[in-house]
Amino acid sequence: MVTQKSYMWPIFRDPKYGLYRCGGLDPFIENHVMLIGIMQQRFVCVLIALAFISTSSNAQTTWTVQEGSSIVIDGKSNKSDWSVTANEFTGSFIFEDDVPQSGDLVVAVREIKSGRSLIMDRLMHGAFQVDDYEEIAFSLGAAEEGEEGAWLLSGNLTMTGTTKPVTVQLSSADAAEGQKRFNGTYELKMSDYEMKAPTAMFGSLITKDDVMITFDLTLGE
């Protein structure tokens, strides 16, 4: 009958390396075991560090348009200048490391009003073909940082069923703590979106094709 010997090696913690060692092992074997342990610990530390860096650098946050934001559309006619305000709109943008990545801004056409003239409101709603197209939408595709806190936002603008690529420049402005604020302007031609410039008074009042859109957007998480 063959009896197998059972070996019990005392285990203790090495204060130098912070590892557990087995007493009684051949020094050559023990050194290799310790080396493997050290490499494993370092490998785990590297993985944890990489995971932390990846999580921190790719953190995305969603910012939504807040009350107090404004969108104003200005134009001219052969009689005088005119102005209407978007009274209802929503939007949200995804930022990664404070850089806009994507987002949408949607304006309710029926709530675009002058606040002074029902005739002007009716003419503008007719030009926007509000019965068929109730919204104006901007979808952000890419953002490029410019000078002095400015951003060049590239995306698609959809009005009256027509979508066109646009590039809008917005500048950073002072904002309350926990908020972001951007403002800027964008000029377009109504005819580019198959819109007819409004006319009134039996054609004696004719609006110009060019309009200026002015943005002042406050964002919050």
Backbone bond lengths (Angstrom), bond angles and torsions (degrees), N, CA, C in turn:
res aa  C-N    CA-C-N  psi(-1)  N-CA   C-N-CA  omega(-1)  CA-C   N-CA-C  phi
1 M - - - 1.472 - - 1.525 108.80 -
2 V 1.326 114.21 129.07 1.453 119.56 -178.96 1.518 109.61 -97.94
3 T 1.296 116.45 127.01 1.466 120.88 -179.73 1.514 109.26 -105.32
4 Q 1.377 115.80 123.74 1.464 120.42 178.64 1.520 109.46 -84.06
5 K 1.327 114.50 134.56 1.451 118.75 177.48 1.516 110.36 -80.14
6 S 1.298 116.20 139.56 1.471 121.93 177.04 1.513 107.83 -103.87
7 Y 1.356 115.20 121.85 1.461 120.34 -177.66 1.517 110.06 -100.56
8 M 1.269 117.30 130.08 1.465 123.40 177.36 1.519 107.49 -118.79
9 W 1.342 117.09 108.89 1.447 120.88 179.09 1.519 109.98 -96.49
10 P 1.293 118.53 129.48 1.479 119.84 178.20 1.530 110.40 -63.59
11 I 1.316 115.88 139.18 1.460 121.97 -179.00 1.517 109.01 -111.63
12 F 1.324 116.96 131.15 1.457 120.47 178.09 1.526 108.88 -143.50
13 R 1.340 115.65 160.11 1.466 121.73 -176.90 1.515 109.28 -92.85
14 D 1.339 114.74 125.90 1.458 120.71 179.22 1.532 108.72 -81.80
15 P 1.343 119.56 114.56 1.479 121.19 -177.72 1.521 112.93 -65.95
16 K 1.319 118.13 -22.00 1.461 121.40 -177.37 1.516 111.01 -72.27
17 Y 1.343 115.71 -43.93 1.466 119.82 -175.70 1.530 113.16 -105.58
18 G 1.340 115.95 -12.09 1.455 117.86 -178.44 1.514 112.07 73.23
19 L 1.346 117.81 21.03 1.455 122.90 -178.46 1.523 109.52 -114.05
20 Y 1.318 115.73 161.60 1.455 121.14 175.07 1.531 109.36 -91.29
21 R 1.332 116.33 130.92 1.456 121.76 -177.64 1.528 109.81 -115.18
22 C 1.333 115.69 156.06 1.455 121.80 179.18 1.528 109.37 -107.56
23 G 1.293 117.41 114.42 1.446 119.86 178.15 1.519 110.94 -71.78
24 G 1.306 116.39 145.20 1.447 120.34 177.64 1.504 114.26 96.40
25 L 1.361 117.67 -11.29 1.454 119.98 177.67 1.520 110.15 -74.76
26 D 1.324 115.66 153.42 1.448 120.78 173.28 1.532 107.99 -58.23
27 P 1.332 119.34 132.91 1.478 121.39 -176.78 1.510 113.15 -54.90
28 F 1.323 118.31 -37.11 1.472 121.25 179.88 1.522 110.81 -63.20
29 I 1.357 114.52 -45.87 1.478 119.16 179.29 1.518 110.10 -66.70
30 E 1.326 115.65 -42.78 1.462 119.61 -177.73 1.524 111.40 -61.78
31 N 1.343 117.53 -40.84 1.462 120.89 178.86 1.521 111.53 -61.94
32 H 1.330 116.27 -40.10 1.467 119.50 178.34 1.521 111.42 -67.48
33 V 1.337 116.38 -39.08 1.473 119.86 177.68 1.528 109.78 -62.20
34 M 1.342 117.06 -43.81 1.460 120.60 179.04 1.519 111.51 -64.69
35 L 1.337 116.62 -39.91 1.464 120.21 179.51 1.517 110.93 -62.41
36 I 1.327 115.83 -41.82 1.469 119.45 177.66 1.525 110.48 -62.66
37 G 1.355 115.57 -40.60 1.461 119.19 179.67 1.516 112.33 -63.60
38 I 1.338 115.87 -42.38 1.468 120.40 179.36 1.528 110.35 -63.48
39 M 1.340 116.56 -43.31 1.466 120.37 -179.97 1.519 110.98 -64.33
40 Q 1.337 116.87 -38.26 1.463 120.08 178.69 1.529 110.72 -64.52
41 Q 1.339 115.32 -43.48 1.460 118.55 179.73 1.519 111.16 -62.58
42 R 1.325 116.44 -43.79 1.458 119.61 -179.87 1.527 111.20 -65.53
43 F 1.331 116.51 -38.94 1.472 120.36 178.82 1.518 111.00 -62.15
44 V 1.333 115.95 -42.77 1.467 119.77 178.22 1.522 110.42 -63.43
45 C 1.334 117.41 -41.69 1.470 121.06 179.33 1.526 111.00 -62.03
46 V 1.349 115.99 -40.91 1.460 119.59 179.03 1.522 110.63 -63.58
47 L 1.333 116.63 -42.91 1.467 120.10 179.20 1.530 111.12 -61.70
48 I 1.333 116.44 -43.19 1.466 120.25 179.31 1.522 110.36 -63.20
49 A 1.334 117.22 -42.85 1.466 121.07 179.92 1.513 110.95 -63.64
50 L 1.343 116.98 -43.98 1.457 119.94 179.55 1.519 111.12 -63.40
51 A 1.325 116.57 -40.50 1.466 119.97 179.05 1.516 110.48 -63.74
52 F 1.343 117.06 -41.10 1.462 120.42 179.06 1.512 111.59 -64.94
53 I 1.358 116.65 -44.90 1.459 120.52 179.96 1.510 110.81 -62.49
54 S 1.343 115.91 -43.21 1.467 120.30 -179.28 1.512 110.98 -62.70
55 T 1.351 115.55 -42.33 1.471 119.15 -179.57 1.513 111.10 -66.71
56 S 1.342 117.13 -40.93 1.460 120.76 -177.10 1.513 111.97 -69.63
57 S 1.347 116.50 -43.11 1.460 119.97 -174.12 1.521 112.48 -75.79
58 N 1.331 117.19 -23.12 1.457 119.77 -177.15 1.528 112.38 -107.63
59 A 1.338 116.70 17.91 1.456 119.64 -179.19 1.525 110.14 -65.56
60 Q 1.310 116.20 126.97 1.460 121.91 -179.94 1.523 109.61 -111.25
61 T 1.319 115.52 140.94 1.455 121.29 177.75 1.520 109.16 -131.66
62 T 1.310 115.61 146.83 1.465 121.58 179.82 1.522 110.01 -104.14
63 W 1.316 116.11 127.74 1.462 122.85 179.78 1.526 108.73 -117.44
64 T 1.334 116.37 132.16 1.457 120.85 -177.83 1.530 110.93 -111.43
65 V 1.315 115.67 153.47 1.464 121.85 178.86 1.530 109.27 -67.91
66 Q 1.321 115.53 131.73 1.461 121.68 -175.79 1.533 112.08 -104.56
67 E 1.332 114.26 164.63 1.470 119.86 173.68 1.521 109.43 -59.92
68 G 1.312 115.27 147.61 1.449 120.41 -176.55 1.517 112.33 98.60
69 S 1.345 116.45 -13.74 1.461 120.17 175.05 1.526 109.10 -72.55
70 S 1.324 116.37 156.55 1.469 119.35 -178.67 1.521 111.33 -145.40
71 I 1.337 115.14 147.47 1.464 123.40 172.48 1.524 106.72 -133.70
72 V 1.320 116.18 120.96 1.470 121.67 -176.63 1.524 108.80 -124.44
73 I 1.328 116.07 136.75 1.465 122.05 178.16 1.525 108.29 -112.88
74 D 1.323 116.70 123.06 1.467 121.94 -179.18 1.527 110.08 -117.45
75 G 1.331 114.19 145.49 1.460 119.60 177.87 1.518 111.25 -151.17
76 K 1.320 115.14 -177.43 1.465 121.16 -179.62 1.529 109.40 -131.29
77 S 1.307 114.59 158.59 1.464 121.19 172.93 1.529 108.13 -136.36
78 N 1.303 114.87 177.11 1.467 117.70 178.53 1.531 111.92 -73.48
79 K 1.332 117.02 -6.03 1.466 121.22 178.95 1.527 112.25 -106.51
80 S 1.328 115.87 -45.96 1.470 119.45 -176.48 1.524 109.57 -165.51
81 D 1.340 115.33 173.48 1.455 120.00 174.47 1.524 109.78 -79.00
82 W 1.307 117.12 158.20 1.459 121.04 177.28 1.527 110.10 -139.43
83 S 1.329 116.45 159.21 1.454 121.15 -176.96 1.527 109.74 -150.44
84 V 1.314 116.26 137.27 1.466 121.42 174.87 1.522 108.29 -131.18
85 T 1.335 115.35 156.10 1.468 121.06 -176.31 1.524 110.12 -123.07
86 A 1.324 115.50 138.73 1.468 120.99 173.67 1.530 107.86 -81.70
87 N 1.318 116.07 110.70 1.461 120.39 -175.47 1.524 113.41 -92.15
88 E 1.318 116.82 -8.01 1.475 119.52 179.39 1.527 109.36 -144.51
89 F 1.314 116.17 117.64 1.461 120.65 175.91 1.522 109.45 -157.57
90 T 1.308 115.22 154.33 1.454 121.99 179.84 1.528 108.61 -132.34
91 G 1.320 115.49 158.69 1.460 118.83 178.19 1.510 111.69 -173.28
92 S 1.308 115.22 154.56 1.460 121.22 174.68 1.528 108.42 -149.52
93 F 1.334 115.04 148.61 1.459 121.21 -176.97 1.524 109.54 -136.67
94 I 1.307 115.79 140.65 1.460 121.83 178.09 1.522 108.43 -99.12
95 F 1.342 115.29 126.45 1.457 122.12 178.81 1.527 109.14 -111.46
96 E 1.317 115.48 143.21 1.460 121.63 172.36 1.518 108.00 -129.33
97 D 1.333 115.82 116.55 1.468 120.87 -174.87 1.520 111.16 54.53
98 D 1.350 115.94 43.33 1.468 123.72 178.22 1.525 113.50 66.61
99 V 1.323 117.60 17.01 1.460 121.52 176.67 1.526 108.85 -112.52
100 P 1.356 118.49 125.20 1.470 119.79 178.11 1.528 110.51 -62.17
101 Q 1.332 116.13 130.61 1.457 121.12 -178.74 1.524 112.33 -108.44
102 S 1.313 116.40 -41.20 1.460 121.66 -179.56 1.522 108.36 -160.38
103 G 1.309 116.09 168.38 1.461 119.11 179.48 1.510 112.22 165.56
104 D 1.322 114.55 170.14 1.464 121.36 -179.21 1.525 109.87 -142.38
105 L 1.317 114.99 145.76 1.459 122.51 175.08 1.529 107.20 -132.40
106 V 1.338 116.39 124.08 1.469 121.09 -175.33 1.525 109.48 -125.16
107 V 1.337 116.02 128.95 1.465 122.53 -177.97 1.525 109.26 -113.34
108 A 1.330 116.45 132.50 1.470 121.67 175.69 1.526 108.92 -81.08
109 V 1.339 116.87 114.57 1.468 121.08 -173.69 1.534 111.47 -63.64
110 R 1.319 118.15 -38.51 1.471 120.43 -178.24 1.519 112.69 -62.06
111 E 1.320 116.28 -21.47 1.465 119.50 -179.36 1.526 111.97 -98.46
112 I 1.330 117.48 13.79 1.463 120.90 170.74 1.526 106.92 -86.27
113 K 1.318 117.62 111.85 1.464 121.57 -173.19 1.523 111.10 -140.25
114 S 1.309 113.70 156.39 1.472 119.52 179.43 1.520 111.48 -84.47
115 G 1.331 116.38 -28.14 1.455 120.47 -176.87 1.511 113.17 78.75
116 R 1.343 117.36 1.58 1.466 120.14 -178.17 1.524 112.62 -130.68
117 S 1.323 116.71 -32.84 1.459 119.53 -172.17 1.517 110.82 -135.66
118 L 1.329 116.13 119.85 1.463 120.44 175.34 1.521 111.01 -66.69
119 I 1.326 115.75 -30.57 1.468 119.42 178.15 1.530 109.70 -64.89
120 M 1.322 116.08 -44.42 1.465 120.12 178.51 1.518 110.99 -62.34
121 D 1.344 116.85 -41.21 1.468 120.54 178.72 1.526 110.23 -61.23
122 R 1.327 116.69 -43.83 1.463 120.58 -178.96 1.525 110.89 -65.63
123 L 1.317 117.26 -40.98 1.467 120.48 178.46 1.531 111.15 -63.73
124 M 1.326 116.53 -42.20 1.463 120.25 -178.58 1.521 111.14 -68.04
125 H 1.323 116.86 -41.68 1.466 119.78 178.22 1.529 110.87 -64.66
126 G 1.317 115.88 -34.76 1.457 118.99 176.39 1.520 111.93 -66.26
127 A 1.323 116.30 -40.58 1.460 120.07 178.69 1.527 111.04 -64.40
128 F 1.337 116.98 -36.25 1.457 121.26 178.64 1.539 112.68 -81.17
129 Q 1.336 116.46 -3.56 1.468 120.94 -179.87 1.526 110.16 52.75
130 V 1.333 114.40 53.93 1.455 120.88 -169.76 1.525 113.19 -61.65
131 D 1.325 118.72 -28.32 1.470 119.83 179.87 1.528 111.98 -67.34
132 D 1.312 116.57 -25.95 1.469 120.56 179.88 1.521 112.79 -101.74
133 Y 1.333 116.04 -31.13 1.469 120.24 -176.17 1.519 108.98 -131.66
134 E 1.313 115.90 101.24 1.463 120.92 -172.37 1.518 113.38 -87.08
135 E 1.326 117.80 -9.99 1.475 119.58 -175.16 1.528 112.07 -133.52
136 I 1.311 113.73 150.44 1.461 122.90 165.94 1.524 105.87 -109.73
137 A 1.326 117.13 132.56 1.467 119.46 -175.01 1.519 111.40 -132.19
138 F 1.319 114.78 137.06 1.461 121.89 172.22 1.513 107.92 -118.22
139 S 1.339 116.93 129.40 1.460 122.38 178.26 1.525 109.15 -118.81
140 L 1.321 116.19 120.34 1.460 121.46 -177.88 1.519 111.06 -77.87
141 G 1.343 115.21 131.50 1.451 119.83 178.58 1.508 113.17 -108.39
142 A 1.339 117.29 -37.17 1.463 121.14 -178.56 1.519 109.19 -157.93
143 A 1.327 115.91 157.25 1.463 121.70 179.31 1.522 109.36 -135.08
144 E 1.318 115.01 138.46 1.463 121.01 178.41 1.520 108.90 -128.15
145 E 1.327 116.19 127.47 1.460 120.00 -177.98 1.518 110.40 -75.55
146 G 1.335 115.56 130.09 1.449 121.41 179.09 1.515 111.01 -102.56
147 E 1.303 115.95 -151.81 1.452 120.75 -178.13 1.524 111.22 -90.53
148 E 1.329 115.43 148.84 1.468 123.68 173.52 1.527 111.99 52.75
149 G 1.325 116.47 48.35 1.455 120.94 174.48 1.510 115.42 76.46
150 A 1.332 117.89 11.90 1.467 120.56 179.68 1.528 109.49 -86.79
151 W 1.328 114.45 154.01 1.462 121.24 177.27 1.522 109.13 -128.49
152 L 1.322 116.25 138.40 1.457 121.88 172.18 1.525 106.94 -102.40
153 L 1.325 115.62 110.30 1.460 121.30 -177.38 1.525 109.33 -100.82
154 S 1.304 116.29 120.42 1.461 121.76 178.43 1.523 109.42 -106.38
155 G 1.314 115.67 137.50 1.458 119.19 -179.97 1.510 110.75 -174.72
156 N 1.316 115.74 -158.48 1.461 122.16 -179.28 1.522 110.49 -119.30
157 L 1.329 115.90 134.35 1.465 122.68 176.28 1.519 108.02 -111.45
158 T 1.336 115.93 127.40 1.461 121.51 -178.20 1.524 109.92 -117.61
159 M 1.324 116.39 122.19 1.466 123.03 175.29 1.523 108.04 -139.93
160 T 1.326 115.27 142.01 1.471 122.44 178.26 1.531 111.55 46.36
161 G 1.333 116.11 39.46 1.453 120.30 176.25 1.510 115.06 78.27
162 T 1.317 118.18 2.25 1.471 122.15 179.99 1.522 109.79 -110.70
163 T 1.328 116.52 130.09 1.460 122.08 -179.24 1.524 110.05 -112.35
164 K 1.331 115.33 129.11 1.458 121.27 -179.93 1.537 109.45 -130.96
165 P 1.356 117.13 143.16 1.467 118.96 173.41 1.525 110.22 -72.02
166 V 1.320 116.41 138.38 1.464 121.29 -179.58 1.519 109.44 -137.45
167 T 1.330 115.34 157.29 1.461 122.02 172.16 1.522 107.88 -128.45
168 V 1.309 115.95 118.64 1.463 122.45 -175.54 1.520 109.29 -113.05
169 Q 1.324 117.28 132.81 1.461 120.97 176.35 1.518 109.83 -98.81
170 L 1.326 115.33 122.68 1.458 121.84 176.79 1.520 108.94 -120.29
171 S 1.326 115.79 144.15 1.460 121.70 178.84 1.517 109.77 -110.42
172 S 1.330 116.09 144.85 1.462 120.49 175.70 1.522 109.54 -73.36
173 A 1.322 115.45 141.29 1.463 121.12 179.70 1.522 109.22 -129.83
174 D 1.328 115.89 165.60 1.461 120.57 178.85 1.517 109.83 -61.71
175 A 1.328 115.79 136.68 1.462 121.07 -179.42 1.518 109.59 -138.96
176 A 1.340 115.27 160.88 1.460 120.30 177.38 1.530 109.36 -67.58
177 E 1.310 116.13 162.22 1.462 121.24 -179.82 1.525 110.17 -58.06
178 G 1.312 116.64 134.05 1.459 120.97 179.63 1.515 113.76 83.46
179 Q 1.334 117.20 9.30 1.459 120.81 179.98 1.527 110.36 -130.06
180 K 1.320 114.84 162.84 1.455 122.72 171.94 1.532 107.40 -123.61
181 R 1.327 115.86 147.77 1.462 119.34 179.98 1.524 109.51 -138.10
182 F 1.332 115.01 133.73 1.461 121.59 -179.96 1.524 109.41 -134.26
183 N 1.323 116.64 142.31 1.464 119.77 174.98 1.521 109.75 -140.12
184 G 1.341 114.93 160.31 1.454 120.26 -178.92 1.511 110.96 171.82
185 T 1.304 116.24 -176.40 1.463 122.17 -178.77 1.528 109.75 -134.68
186 Y 1.329 114.02 158.80 1.465 119.76 174.64 1.530 108.46 -147.52
187 E 1.316 115.90 128.23 1.468 121.11 -178.96 1.528 109.90 -103.33
188 L 1.322 116.27 137.71 1.458 120.56 178.43 1.524 110.48 -145.60
189 K 1.316 114.48 167.41 1.466 121.46 175.05 1.521 108.34 -106.38
190 M 1.320 116.58 132.01 1.460 120.33 179.24 1.521 111.03 -61.18
191 S 1.323 116.81 -35.19 1.466 120.72 -177.88 1.525 112.03 -64.24
192 D 1.349 118.06 -24.67 1.459 120.42 177.39 1.525 111.72 -64.53
193 Y 1.317 115.96 -21.54 1.463 121.27 -179.82 1.535 111.29 -111.24
194 E 1.323 114.10 24.75 1.472 121.81 177.58 1.529 111.76 57.15
195 M 1.334 115.49 35.94 1.457 121.31 175.76 1.523 109.05 -102.33
196 K 1.307 115.57 142.39 1.455 120.82 175.39 1.516 109.51 -95.97
197 A 1.321 115.97 129.04 1.465 119.69 179.03 1.525 109.61 -60.11
198 P 1.338 118.25 130.70 1.465 121.18 -177.73 1.531 112.45 -60.87
199 T 1.323 115.31 145.74 1.466 122.10 172.80 1.514 108.56 -130.52
200 A 1.312 116.73 157.60 1.467 121.42 -179.41 1.526 109.09 -152.72
201 M 1.336 114.55 175.37 1.467 121.89 177.51 1.534 110.55 54.24
202 F 1.362 113.83 49.80 1.464 121.04 177.55 1.532 112.18 56.57
203 G 1.366 113.74 35.84 1.460 118.46 176.12 1.512 114.44 86.77
204 S 1.326 117.53 -0.79 1.462 118.50 179.76 1.526 112.13 -78.40
205 L 1.353 116.90 -19.42 1.454 120.88 175.47 1.522 107.50 -110.49
206 I 1.309 116.05 119.15 1.460 121.53 -177.18 1.519 108.90 -127.45
207 T 1.328 115.86 123.91 1.468 119.48 178.39 1.530 110.05 -83.78
208 K 1.318 114.72 152.09 1.463 120.37 179.14 1.538 109.96 -78.88
209 D 1.314 115.75 158.43 1.463 121.70 -177.33 1.525 112.33 -72.59
210 D 1.316 117.54 -29.89 1.470 121.63 -175.96 1.522 111.54 -83.07
211 V 1.325 115.73 136.14 1.467 121.09 174.33 1.528 108.62 -133.31
212 M 1.330 115.42 155.13 1.457 122.09 178.73 1.536 108.96 -117.74
213 I 1.315 115.92 126.61 1.473 120.82 177.32 1.521 108.02 -104.07
214 T 1.326 116.62 127.22 1.459 121.68 -179.37 1.534 109.17 -113.75
215 F 1.326 115.37 126.61 1.465 121.74 -177.83 1.523 109.74 -109.33
216 D 1.324 115.46 142.32 1.467 122.29 167.91 1.534 105.18 -143.65
217 L 1.313 116.08 96.55 1.468 121.31 -171.67 1.524 111.38 -111.50
218 T 1.315 115.25 127.74 1.458 121.86 173.11 1.522 108.21 -108.20
219 L 1.346 115.91 128.77 1.468 120.99 -177.39 1.519 109.87 -115.90
220 G 1.318 115.11 146.04 1.451 120.67 176.71 1.519 110.17 -142.88
221 E 1.343 116.04 155.02 1.467 119.71 179.81 1.524 110.57 -77.16
